[in-house]
Amino acid sequence: MVQPGTYFYHGHHGMQRAAGLYGSLIVDLPKGQNESFHYDGEFNLLLSDLWHISSHEQEVGLSSKPLKWIGEPQSLLINGRGQFNCSLEAKFGNTTLPECQFKGGEECAPQILHVEPNKTYRIRVASTTSLVALNLAISDHKLVVVEADGNYVTPFVVDDMDIYSGETYSVLLRTDQDPNKNYWLSIGVRGRKPNTTQGLTILNYKTISASVFPTSPPPVTPLWNDFERSKAFTKKIIAKMGTPQPPQRSDRTIFLLNTQNRVHGFTKWSINNVSLTLPATPYLGSIKFRLNDAFDQTPPPVTYPQEYDIFNPPVNPNSTVGNGVYKFNLGEVVDVILQNANQLSGNGSEIHPWHLHGHDFWVLGYGEGKFKQGDEKKFNLTHAPLRNTAVIFPYGWTALRFKADKPGVWAFHCHIEPHLHMGMGVIFAEGVHKVGKIPREALTCGLTGKKLVENGLY
């Protein structure tokens, strides 16, 4: 059963998400139940980024030697709409781009949020960006964060909020400003040096025309590399009272070192020096039917050399590809320590949002530098939020705990699309023997597809 909350769906074959295969997914409360917070109406905001080259061309570039990076997006989209080579805010002099002249009906015209004065609105926000982290703000209005990744959190008030790819939130907006004005809603790039103009739409108080431009400039997006601000927002997210608490102890711990490497001259991302390359045969069928030749039966490394220097480029930049699986006993409690490190060359370490399919996990804490013995004493075991996506900050670590109680095979990966394509992910399997009938459509590739043909079932 999926719990009520704010989610989104998306494709995972190649770069399908970058090609636009995504959408909002809202799970309502059962009839007769009410939220613990009041609101008079709601909006869905699906945030994304857009390139003017095809996802196939992006794939080819990422798989080339030398690497051809996708570059920064040309546009930021709100509900699939954005502007390119023009700007809603041109009149304020903050850009050299010409002003957009909307007459109504254009595909790129923003979807305006129409509100009544002195009401409370729930805004459901999901980021399906392929690359960028975003900051969202509404001029002169506060936002109250009440939900993260489908789980209630202790409410807190912000002027703006960071949202990373894969994350979802609900925020409450009180329309308590001058009803004779309209206001900007903006999204801007965070976490990487931006080369994309803000995405904009208008919060329209219905007391005036939606065609009246706001009198003040849009909110200024915080500096892209103000990571302390990002950490401060993220650490405000704690579980609401009544949220299930994490088990006090785990049965095992896996340390995952996140590095950029080379494999035969190709630029890759690796976990514990293994870059994920998915096999031709789906894992679920391979494990269920014991097709041991379908993927590497040797489990991936559960840790990395303790002498590894996370603050400098790797001494040995070479890595290997692999498709092994971390296997857990059903019901096992697992800790995962995500460790960030320096990039392949030069100085720098990126933010990575990590997403686990099929599960929520408890975020036990964040730390600076390399995780060391004794850091587990800092874990939050009383108010740890339940999430399905968590970030690792530059040169830092993030500790997660989850219960392996969902029979199946699940991906755990960076939600930045090109990073996953370049190998930044691992595979978890648990209780596959408990999985019942597998849909035929999930077995038509590789060795399981061959098995279906041989048995005359396909």
C-alpha positions as CSV (number, residue, x, y, z in Angstrom):
1,M,0.0,0.0,0.0
2,V,1.3,3.4,-0.9
3,Q,0.8,6.0,1.8
4,P,-0.9,9.3,1.0
5,G,1.4,12.0,-0.2
6,T,3.1,13.8,-3.0
7,Y,5.0,11.8,-5.5
8,F,5.9,11.7,-9.2
9,Y,6.5,8.9,-11.8
10,H,9.2,8.8,-14.5
11,G,11.0,6.6,-17.0
12,H,14.3,5.0,-16.2
13,H,15.4,3.5,-19.5
14,G,18.4,5.5,-20.8
15,M,17.7,9.2,-20.5
16,Q,13.9,9.0,-20.7
17,R,13.4,11.5,-17.9
18,A,15.4,14.1,-19.7
19,A,13.1,13.4,-22.7
20,G,10.1,14.3,-20.7
21,L,8.7,11.0,-19.5
22,Y,7.4,12.0,-16.1
23,G,4.3,13.3,-14.3
24,S,2.8,14.1,-10.9
25,L,1.4,11.3,-8.8
26,I,-0.8,12.3,-5.9
27,V,-2.1,9.8,-3.4
28,D,-5.1,11.2,-1.4
29,L,-6.2,10.2,2.1
30,P,-8.9,7.6,2.4
31,K,-12.4,9.0,2.4
32,G,-13.4,10.3,5.8
33,Q,-9.9,11.1,6.8
34,N,-8.5,14.7,7.0
35,E,-5.0,16.2,7.0
36,S,-3.7,17.5,10.3
37,F,-3.3,20.9,8.6
38,H,-6.0,23.0,7.0
39,Y,-5.9,24.4,3.5
40,D,-8.5,25.9,1.2
41,G,-7.1,24.8,-2.1
42,E,-4.0,23.2,-3.7
43,F,-1.7,23.4,-6.6
44,N,0.8,21.0,-8.1
45,L,4.1,22.3,-9.3
46,L,6.3,19.8,-11.3
47,L,9.7,21.4,-11.8
48,S,12.1,20.3,-14.6
49,D,15.0,21.4,-16.8
50,L,15.1,21.3,-20.6
51,W,17.8,20.9,-23.2
52,H,17.5,21.8,-26.9
53,I,19.2,18.6,-28.0
54,S,17.6,15.2,-27.9
55,S,18.0,12.8,-25.0
56,H,19.6,10.3,-27.4
57,E,22.3,12.9,-28.3
58,Q,22.9,13.4,-24.7
59,E,23.3,9.7,-24.1
60,V,25.8,9.4,-27.0
61,G,27.9,12.3,-25.6
62,L,28.0,10.8,-22.1
63,S,29.1,7.5,-23.6
64,S,31.8,9.0,-25.8
65,K,35.6,9.1,-25.4
66,P,36.4,11.8,-24.6
67,L,33.3,12.6,-22.6
68,K,30.9,15.1,-24.2
69,W,29.1,16.7,-21.2
70,I,25.4,17.7,-21.7
71,G,26.1,21.3,-20.4
72,E,23.6,23.4,-18.5
73,P,19.9,23.3,-19.5
74,Q,18.5,26.0,-21.7
75,S,15.3,26.5,-19.7
76,L,13.7,25.7,-16.4
77,L,10.2,24.5,-16.6
78,I,7.2,24.8,-14.2
79,N,4.5,22.3,-15.2
80,G,6.2,21.8,-18.5
81,R,6.3,25.5,-19.4
82,G,9.2,27.9,-19.5
83,Q,10.9,30.6,-21.5
84,F,14.0,30.7,-23.7
85,N,15.8,33.7,-25.1
86,C,13.2,35.9,-23.5
87,S,12.3,36.8,-19.9
88,L,9.2,37.7,-18.0
89,E,11.4,39.9,-15.8
90,A,13.1,41.9,-18.6
91,K,11.5,45.2,-17.5
92,F,13.4,45.1,-14.2
93,G,16.8,45.4,-16.0
94,N,18.3,42.2,-14.5
95,T,18.8,40.6,-17.8
96,T,19.7,41.4,-21.4
97,L,17.1,39.1,-22.8
98,P,14.1,40.6,-24.6
99,E,10.8,40.7,-22.7
100,C,8.2,37.9,-23.4
101,Q,5.1,39.3,-25.0
102,F,2.3,36.9,-24.1
103,K,-1.0,37.3,-25.9
104,G,-2.6,34.2,-24.5
105,G,-2.6,30.6,-25.7
106,E,1.2,30.2,-26.3
107,E,2.6,26.8,-25.2
108,C,5.3,28.6,-23.3
109,A,3.0,30.9,-21.4
110,P,3.3,30.2,-17.7
111,Q,0.5,28.5,-15.7
112,I,-0.6,31.3,-13.3
113,L,-1.5,30.4,-9.7
114,H,-4.9,32.1,-9.1
115,V,-5.6,32.7,-5.4
116,E,-8.1,34.4,-3.1
117,P,-6.9,36.8,-0.4
118,N,-6.6,35.5,3.2
119,K,-6.7,31.8,2.3
120,T,-4.3,28.9,2.8
121,Y,-3.1,26.9,-0.1
122,R,-1.2,23.7,-0.2
123,I,1.5,23.7,-2.9
124,R,2.7,20.2,-3.8
125,V,6.2,20.5,-5.4
126,A,8.2,17.8,-7.1
127,S,11.6,18.1,-8.8
128,T,12.1,15.8,-11.8
129,T,15.1,17.8,-13.0
130,S,17.6,15.8,-15.0
131,L,20.6,17.8,-13.6
132,V,20.1,20.9,-11.5
133,A,19.1,21.5,-8.0
134,L,16.6,24.3,-7.6
135,N,15.5,27.0,-5.1
136,L,11.9,28.0,-5.0
137,A,10.5,31.3,-3.6
138,I,7.4,33.5,-3.8
139,S,7.9,37.2,-3.4
140,D,6.9,38.6,0.0
141,H,5.3,35.3,1.1
142,K,6.4,32.7,3.7
143,L,6.2,29.0,3.0
144,V,5.5,26.4,5.7
145,V,7.0,23.0,4.9
146,V,4.7,20.2,6.1
147,E,5.6,17.1,3.9
148,A,8.7,15.7,2.4
149,D,8.8,12.6,0.1
150,G,5.3,11.6,1.1
151,N,6.0,11.8,4.9
152,Y,4.8,14.4,7.3
153,V,7.5,16.6,8.9
154,T,7.5,18.9,11.9
155,P,6.2,22.2,10.2
156,F,8.8,25.0,9.8
157,V,8.7,28.4,8.1
158,V,11.0,29.5,5.3
159,D,11.4,32.4,2.9
160,D,12.6,30.0,0.1
161,M,13.4,26.3,-0.2
162,D,15.9,24.1,-1.9
163,I,14.7,21.1,-3.8
164,Y,16.9,18.4,-5.3
165,S,16.1,16.1,-8.2
166,G,13.9,13.3,-6.9
167,E,12.5,15.2,-3.9
168,T,8.9,16.1,-3.3
169,Y,7.4,18.5,-0.7
170,S,4.2,20.0,0.4
171,V,4.3,23.6,1.6
172,L,1.5,25.8,2.9
173,L,1.1,29.4,1.6
174,R,-1.0,32.0,3.3
175,T,-2.2,34.7,0.9
176,D,-1.9,37.5,3.4
177,Q,-0.2,40.2,1.3
178,D,-1.6,43.2,-0.5
179,P,-4.4,41.9,-2.7
180,N,-4.0,44.7,-5.2
181,K,-0.7,43.3,-6.4
182,N,0.5,40.2,-8.1
183,Y,3.7,38.4,-7.0
184,W,6.5,36.4,-8.6
185,L,7.0,32.7,-8.1
186,S,10.6,31.8,-9.1
187,I,12.8,28.8,-9.5
188,G,16.6,29.2,-9.9
189,V,19.6,26.9,-10.1
190,R,21.5,25.8,-7.0
191,G,24.3,23.4,-6.4
192,R,26.2,24.1,-9.6
193,K,27.3,27.3,-11.4
194,P,24.2,28.4,-13.2
195,N,24.0,29.3,-16.9
196,T,20.2,29.2,-17.1
197,T,17.8,32.0,-16.3
198,Q,15.2,31.7,-13.6
199,G,11.9,30.0,-14.3
200,L,9.0,32.3,-13.5
201,T,5.3,32.4,-13.1
202,I,2.9,34.7,-11.3
203,L,0.9,34.3,-8.1
204,N,-2.3,36.2,-9.0
205,Y,-4.7,37.6,-6.4
206,K,-8.0,37.3,-8.1
207,T,-8.9,40.8,-6.9
208,I,-6.9,42.1,-9.8
209,S,-6.1,41.0,-13.4
210,A,-3.6,38.3,-13.9
211,S,-2.1,40.4,-16.7
212,V,-0.8,43.0,-14.2
213,F,2.9,42.4,-13.7
214,P,4.3,42.4,-10.2
215,T,5.8,45.8,-9.2
216,S,8.9,44.3,-7.6
217,P,11.6,42.1,-9.1
218,P,11.5,38.3,-8.7
219,P,13.2,36.8,-5.6
220,V,17.0,36.6,-5.9
221,T,18.1,32.9,-6.0
222,P,20.7,32.3,-3.3
223,L,24.3,31.9,-4.5
224,W,24.7,28.5,-6.2
225,N,27.6,27.4,-3.9
226,D,26.2,28.6,-0.6
227,F,26.2,25.0,0.7
228,E,25.8,26.1,4.3
229,R,22.4,27.5,3.4
230,S,21.5,24.2,1.8
231,K,22.6,22.2,4.8
232,A,20.6,24.5,7.1
233,F,17.4,24.0,5.2
234,T,17.9,20.2,5.0
235,K,18.7,19.8,8.7
236,K,15.4,21.6,9.6
237,I,13.5,18.6,8.2
238,I,12.7,16.3,11.1
239,A,9.9,13.8,11.6
240,K,6.5,14.8,12.8
241,M,5.6,13.4,16.2
242,G,4.0,10.0,15.6
243,T,6.2,9.1,12.7
244,P,7.7,5.5,13.2
245,Q,11.1,5.8,14.7
246,P,14.1,3.9,13.3
247,P,15.2,0.6,14.9
248,Q,17.8,1.4,17.6
249,R,20.3,-0.9,15.9
250,S,21.1,-2.2,12.5
251,D,22.1,-5.7,11.4
252,R,24.7,-4.6,9.0
253,T,26.4,-1.5,7.6
254,I,27.4,-0.7,4.0
255,F,29.8,2.1,3.2
256,L,29.4,3.5,-0.3
257,L,32.2,5.8,-1.6
258,N,31.1,8.0,-4.4
259,T,33.9,8.8,-6.9
260,Q,34.5,9.9,-10.5
261,N,36.8,7.6,-12.4
262,R,37.9,6.4,-15.8
263,V,37.2,3.0,-17.3
264,H,39.3,2.3,-20.5
265,G,39.5,6.0,-21.0
266,F,35.7,6.6,-20.6
267,T,34.6,9.0,-17.8
268,K,32.4,7.2,-15.3
269,W,31.0,7.5,-11.8
270,S,31.7,4.6,-9.4
271,I,30.6,3.3,-6.1
272,N,33.4,1.6,-4.2
273,N,35.3,1.6,-7.5
274,V,32.6,-0.2,-9.4
275,S,30.6,1.6,-12.1
276,L,27.1,0.2,-12.5
277,T,26.3,-1.2,-16.0
278,L,22.9,-2.9,-16.1
279,P,22.8,-6.4,-17.5
280,A,20.6,-7.4,-20.5
281,T,18.4,-9.6,-18.3
282,P,16.2,-8.0,-15.7
283,Y,17.4,-8.8,-12.2
284,L,14.1,-9.9,-10.8
285,G,13.7,-12.7,-13.3
286,S,17.4,-13.6,-13.1
287,I,17.3,-14.1,-9.3
288,K,13.8,-15.7,-9.2
289,F,14.7,-18.3,-11.8
290,R,18.3,-18.7,-10.7
291,L,19.9,-17.7,-14.0
292,N,23.3,-17.3,-12.5
293,D,24.9,-16.4,-15.8
294,A,22.8,-13.3,-16.2
295,F,24.8,-11.0,-13.9
296,D,27.9,-11.1,-11.7
297,Q,27.2,-13.3,-8.7
298,T,30.0,-11.8,-6.7
299,P,28.5,-9.1,-4.4
300,P,30.0,-5.6,-4.8
301,P,32.4,-4.3,-2.1
302,V,30.7,-3.3,1.1
303,T,33.3,-0.7,2.0
304,Y,36.4,1.1,0.6
305,P,40.0,1.5,1.7
306,Q,40.1,3.6,4.8
307,E,43.2,5.4,3.6
308,Y,41.3,6.9,0.7
309,D,41.8,10.6,0.6
310,I,38.4,12.2,-0.1
311,F,39.8,15.7,-0.4
312,N,42.1,15.1,-3.4
313,P,41.7,13.6,-6.9
314,P,42.1,9.8,-6.8
315,V,45.7,8.5,-6.9
316,N,44.5,5.7,-9.1
317,P,41.7,7.1,-11.3
318,N,40.9,3.8,-13.0
319,S,37.8,1.9,-12.1
320,T,35.9,-1.1,-13.4
321,V,32.3,-1.8,-14.5
322,G,30.1,-4.3,-12.7
323,N,26.5,-5.4,-12.2
324,G,26.6,-7.3,-8.9
325,V,23.9,-7.1,-6.3
326,Y,23.8,-6.4,-2.6
327,K,21.5,-9.1,-1.2
328,F,19.7,-8.7,2.2
329,N,17.7,-11.1,4.3
330,L,14.1,-10.2,4.4
331,G,13.5,-7.9,7.4
332,E,17.1,-7.1,7.9
333,V,17.9,-3.6,9.1
334,V,20.6,-2.0,7.0
335,D,22.6,1.2,7.5
336,V,24.1,2.9,4.4
337,I,26.8,5.5,4.8
338,L,27.1,7.5,1.6
339,Q,30.5,9.1,1.4
340,N,31.3,12.0,-1.0
341,A,34.8,12.7,-2.4
342,N,36.8,14.9,-4.7
343,Q,36.1,14.9,-8.4
344,L,38.4,13.2,-10.9
345,S,40.7,16.2,-11.4
346,G,41.1,19.6,-9.9
347,N,39.4,20.6,-6.7
348,G,35.7,20.2,-6.3
349,S,32.9,17.9,-4.9
350,E,29.3,17.9,-6.1
351,I,26.0,17.5,-4.3
352,H,24.3,14.2,-5.2
353,P,20.7,13.4,-4.3
354,W,20.4,9.6,-3.7
355,H,17.0,7.9,-4.2
356,L,16.0,4.4,-3.1
357,H,13.2,2.6,-5.1
358,G,10.4,0.9,-3.2
359,H,11.3,2.0,0.3
360,D,11.4,4.9,2.7
361,F,14.5,5.2,4.8
362,W,15.4,7.2,8.0
363,V,17.9,9.9,7.5
364,L,20.1,9.5,10.6
365,G,22.4,12.4,10.0
366,Y,24.9,14.3,8.0
367,G,28.6,15.0,8.6
368,E,31.6,16.8,7.3
369,G,34.7,15.1,5.9
370,K,35.2,11.3,6.1
371,F,32.9,9.2,8.2
372,K,34.9,7.8,11.1
373,Q,34.4,5.4,13.9
374,G,32.3,7.1,16.6
375,D,30.3,9.2,14.2
376,E,27.4,6.8,14.7
377,K,27.0,8.2,18.2
378,K,25.7,11.4,16.5
379,F,22.9,9.6,14.8
380,N,19.4,11.0,15.3
381,L,17.3,8.0,16.5
382,T,14.3,10.0,17.9
383,H,13.3,12.5,15.2
384,A,14.9,11.0,12.0
385,P,12.7,11.9,9.0
386,L,11.5,9.2,6.7
387,R,12.5,10.1,3.1
388,N,13.1,8.3,-0.2
389,T,15.7,10.8,-1.4
390,A,18.6,12.2,0.5
391,V,21.6,14.4,-0.5
392,I,25.2,14.0,0.2
393,F,26.9,17.4,0.4
394,P,30.4,18.2,-1.0
395,Y,33.2,16.4,1.0
396,G,30.6,15.0,3.4
397,W,28.6,11.9,4.4
398,T,25.0,11.0,4.9
399,A,23.8,8.1,7.0
400,L,20.6,6.2,6.2
401,R,18.8,3.3,7.8
402,F,16.1,1.2,6.2
403,K,14.3,-2.1,6.7
404,A,14.7,-4.6,3.9
405,D,11.0,-5.7,4.1
406,K,9.9,-5.2,0.4
407,P,10.5,-8.4,-1.5
408,G,12.1,-7.6,-4.9
409,V,15.0,-6.0,-6.6
410,W,15.5,-2.3,-6.1
411,A,17.8,0.4,-7.5
412,F,19.5,2.9,-5.2
413,H,21.1,5.6,-7.2
414,C,22.0,9.3,-7.8
415,H,18.9,11.0,-9.2
416,I,20.9,13.2,-11.5
417,E,20.1,11.5,-14.8
418,P,23.6,11.7,-16.5
419,H,25.3,10.5,-13.3
420,L,23.1,7.4,-13.2
421,H,23.8,6.9,-16.9
422,M,27.5,7.1,-16.1
423,G,27.3,4.4,-13.4
424,M,26.4,6.1,-10.1
425,G,24.1,3.5,-8.6
426,V,23.9,0.1,-6.9
427,I,21.3,-2.7,-6.8
428,F,19.6,-4.1,-3.6
429,A,17.7,-7.4,-3.5
430,E,15.7,-8.8,-0.7
431,G,13.3,-11.7,-0.3
432,V,13.0,-12.4,-4.0
433,H,11.7,-15.9,-3.1
434,K,8.6,-14.2,-1.7
435,V,7.8,-12.5,-5.0
436,G,4.8,-14.2,-6.7
437,K,4.0,-14.2,-10.4
438,I,6.2,-11.8,-12.4
439,P,4.4,-10.0,-15.3
440,R,5.5,-11.4,-18.6
441,E,6.3,-7.9,-19.9
442,A,9.0,-7.8,-17.2
443,L,10.7,-10.9,-18.5
444,T,11.0,-10.4,-22.2
445,C,14.6,-9.2,-22.3
446,G,17.8,-11.2,-22.3
447,L,17.9,-14.7,-20.8
448,T,14.4,-14.6,-19.4
449,G,13.1,-13.6,-22.8
450,K,14.9,-16.5,-24.3
451,K,13.3,-18.8,-21.7
452,L,9.9,-17.6,-22.6
453,V,10.5,-18.3,-26.3
454,E,11.9,-21.7,-25.6
455,N,8.8,-22.6,-23.6
456,G,6.5,-21.2,-26.2
457,L,5.1,-18.5,-23.9
458,Y,6.1,-15.5,-26.0
